[in-house]
Amino acid sequence: MRIFAPLVGLLLLSAVSAVAQEQPTVDCPNAVTQMDMNICAGQDYDRADAELNKVYRQAVAATQAMDKELGEIDAAYVGANEALKKAQRAWIGYRDGQCELAGFEARGGSMEPMLVSGCLAELTRKRTTELKQLLESSGN
């Protein structure tokens, strides 16, 4: 029986930890506390990031099609997909550094996560717009 006690304890700890990690429901338009504003800013970024990922997948497909089409004309024209990936990797580095910097306005304070998440959301929406423009110019 002593062998099972630690196992049961571990299972209970895991269950409590999983529940604790769930974010509470917050009325974001009426958020008042800093914790609620931080949660709402994080949720805003999550939505912006999900949209970016969707549009990025479309852009990857479009540049792959472009490479295939142009490659049939001349292999020297291939490279749009690789250029997109290179640009995206560079943008991620820029975004992360810029938003870390934005957080320094309240470094170590309870407002820092909101500032960082707000920056991430804003820059992510701007990048999504850029990728949508790429899709429009490629005829998608």
Order of alpha helices (4+ residues) and beta strands (2+ residues): alpha-alpha-alpha-alpha
